[in-house]
């Protein structure tokens, strides 16, 4: 029997026993639907979470912050040091083999306004290296550059939300805002950070705040002698975070004349642990949802087995007649196995189509959308066909082993 005849036979069986066929296909439809939705949904969640980690900008990053003296002896030692200084960044880059980049920063809360609209916001004084260390880019315009910092330019990069609060949908580039009562020209607008799957207070503060050149902030607001808020250090090798931390500590202790008036916060290690935990959770969800889909397909396969056995019982005369006319046992086996696979494929295609429809309907709830995973659809349909083949073997064997005389006598 050729493929066309097999499909014709399957179509006749489905049309002739609509309710039975629908109940048979239900388990397979649910199983393939689950697999299709599961693969795309989990891939969408994983992409959103990983994008959130990228937006944090802490991969391979350590923070060096000021530390207070714990006793009188440390107070005496700390007098040797002037605290965290912008010069420390150049020293770390010059001495550190594992240091890729360093971004000194100061933070102040200032009133930022335009016209009658004014808000208290976090204003960060940074160098151009901050963009590289923290993986920051301007969605509009540009970020702070070397000339801005060296010339004490009164320019700023507004956070995504602060720009909307001050300008709405109006273009902000080239416009002037007030920061602490002084005029600053907007040269850039930051990217939107985070998503519905991943949010963080630090990202929210950044989007509600503004960046200005570090030199400008120190000259007009903080003063030349005020220590930095932190040094953000980017390491070259995330596999050697411990060595990098020790290197930073040794270099800074030397620069501060033996005073360890700083603390190194190895945020990169925390991010690595968090990423590992997320991967474990996602794997667990894959196992759970895969098990649910597998149970649905198992039930569908049992239903398919039952229907094929019933079909053989109803078609005993046909089997006996075909064998009497010369059909081989192999031909009968292939016919019924092909019917089982084709029936499972019909259920698989229907389930995959429904899964694609669900994915498209839920894509609006994901910031980057939820693309249909072709691999997931192919996997679902392929597993459905495999279920049809596995559960169709026994009925096909039973049909192929019937003797023509016994089959015709039983049918009569």
C-alpha positions, 0 to 999 in steps of 0.5 A: 500500500502506497502513502496515498492509499494509507492516508486515504485509509486513515481519513476514512477511519477518522470520518467513519468513527469521528468521536472515537478518533477525536478521543484517540487524538486528544491525548496526542494533541495535548501532548504535542501542544504542551511540548510546543508551548513549553519549549517556546515559553521556557526559551522566552523566560530564559531569554528575559532572565538572561537579558535581565542579568545583562542589564544589571551589568555585573558580569565580571565586576567587583565594587571597591567601596570606602570602609570605616575604621573599626578601632582607634588603631585603624583610625590612625592607619587610615590617616595615611590615606586620602580614601578612594581617588580617581587616580586609583583607577589608573593605578589598578589598570597599570598594575593589575594583570587581571583588571580589564577596566576601572570606572571611578564614580561619585553619587549625589542626590540632586534636584533635576528639573526642566521648566516647572517639573522638578524631581529629586534624582540620583546623579552619578559622576562617571568616566567613559569607562563606566559604560564599558564596565557596566555594559551601558549604552545610550539609547539616544545620543551618546554617553559621557566621553573623555573630553567631557570629563577633562573639560568639566563639561556641563553635559548629562545623560538622562535615565530612561524614566527621568527623560520621560518624566521631564520631556515626555515624548519630546526629543531631549537631545540638545535640550537643557535641564537643571541639576542642582540649579545649574544648567546641563545640556542633554547629550544622551538618554539611557536604555530601558533596563530590566523587564517583567521577568527581571527588575532591580532597585539599582536599575530603577534608580539608574533609570530615574537618575542621570549621569554627568562627567566625574570631573564636573561633579567633583568641581561643582558639587562634591569638591576635589577632596571628597572620596569616591563613592566606589570603583567599579572594576571589570576583570579579564577572566571570570574564572579567576575572580578570587585572584582578581580580588586579591590583586585589587586589594594588594594594589590598593593597599600599596597605593593607600600606604598600607591602609585598607580603608576600602572593601572589595565586594565581589559582585561577579561571584554573586552573579555567577551563583545566581545564574547557576541557580536560575539554570537549575530552576529552569531545568527543573521546570523543563523536567516538570513540564516535559513530564506532563507532556510525556504523560499526555502522550503516553495516554494518547498512545494507549488510546491509539493502541486501543483504537487500532486493536478495535479497528483490527477486530472490525477489519478481520474480513478485509485482512483475511481477504487481502491475504487470500489474494496474495498480500504478504504479512509484511505488507499488512504490517506496514499498512497498519503501522503506517495508519497508526503513525499517520493517525498520530501525526494528525494529532501531532499537527493539530496539537502543534498548530494549537500550540503556535496559536497560544504562543502568538496570543501570549507573545504580547506579555514578553518585552521581546516577544515570544518567537515560535521555536521551529525546533520545538514544533518539529520535536513535538510532531516528531515525538507524536509520530514516534508514539504512533510507531511505538504503539502501532507495532503490536496491532500491526503485528497482530494483524500481519500474523492472522491466517487467511482461513482463520480470519475469513472464518472469524469474519463469517 
